[in-house]
Amino acid sequence: MFTVSLSECRPGLFLFEKCLGFKSEYGNDAFVVSSGEYFWGGAKSREDRDALRVVPVEIDGHLVPQIAYSI
């Protein structure tokens, strides 16, 4: 799996630790899929949040990382 900063991540789904997020195509807005809350990833500032390393996720036969979930 490769990582990119949240600011470099293209719009769509991404993983951060065990959180599935969604980055909007409008600005650098990102949200937690399960709750709809704004994604912060524990960061204290927008600059720190934009620097978080995330894993882009694509569906439709493209990049889909192997993920083990513990439920």
N, C-alpha and C positions, 0 to 999 in steps of 0.2 A: 504494500500500500504506500502511496506517496502522499505527502502532506504539502499544503500551501498555506499561506497566511489567509485569514478570513478576508482581508481586503483584496487579495489576489484570486480568491475562489470565485468561479463563475456562478451566476444565479442558479438556484436549484438546491437540491438536498446536499447536506454535508454531515459528517460525524465529528463530534468533539467528545473524547472519552466515551461515555455511554449515552450521550445525548445526540438524538437525531435532530438536526436543525434544518431550516430553510432560509436561504438567502434570496432576498427580493432582487428583481432587476432594477429597482428604483433606488439609487444611492447605494448605501452599504447597509441597509436594514436587514436584520436577521432575526429569526424567531425560532422558538422551541416548538417542534411539531406536536408533541403530546399535550401541551398546555396553551399554545398560542401566545405565550409571554415573549417579550423581547429577549433575545439571547444576549447574555453577558459573559457566560463561561467563567464566572468568578473574577473577571477583570474589574478594576476600579475606575478606569477611564475609557473613553472611546478609542484612544490611541492604543492602549493595552489590549482592548478587545479586538481591534483590527489586526493586531500582530499575532493573535492566537493561531496555532497550527491546527488546521482541520483537514479531514479527508473528504474530498469531493465524492459524491455518490451519483451514479447515473443508472437508470433503469433501461428499458428498451434495448437490451443486448449490448450495451456499451459497458464501461467500467462499473463493476459491482464488486466491491471488496468483500472478501470472506470475513464474516463477523461472527464471533461466538457471543451469544447473549446468555446471561445467567438470570433466570426469572425466579 
